[in-house]
């Protein structure tokens, strides 16, 4: 779904940028350009970033551990 009409940025692109470390509107704008023109999408972008932060495992979270079997 397109969330930034001006730049034709999709929710998938926003989520991908968040996975690469974009955690606020400024870093998201640098990562993919979303929200840099009319700014009408800022509330939607904030929600997507908030969702990404909630899904991101915390440091020390056992889900982050990688087990390598020999």
GIHU-V59524 format. One record per pair of residues at least 24 apart in sequence whose C-alpha atoms are under 8 Angstrom apart, sorted by the first residue. I is the first residue (numbers start at 1). J is the second residue. D is the distance in Angstrom with one decimal. If there is no record, write none. Layout:
BEGIN
I;J;D / I;J;D
END
This chain:
BEGIN
3;41;6.4 / 3;44;7.0 / 3;45;7.4 / 4;34;5.9 / 4;35;6.4 / 4;40;7.9 / 4;41;5.7 / 5;41;7.9 / 6;37;6.4 / 6;38;7.2 / 7;33;6.9 / 7;34;6.3 / 7;35;8.0 / 7;37;7.9 / 9;33;7.9 / 9;34;6.1 / 11;48;7.5 / 14;45;7.5 / 14;48;7.3 / 14;49;7.8 / 15;48;7.0 / 15;49;7.4 / 15;52;6.7 / 18;49;6.6 / 18;52;6.4 / 19;52;7.4 / 23;49;6.3 / 23;53;7.4 / 24;49;6.9
END
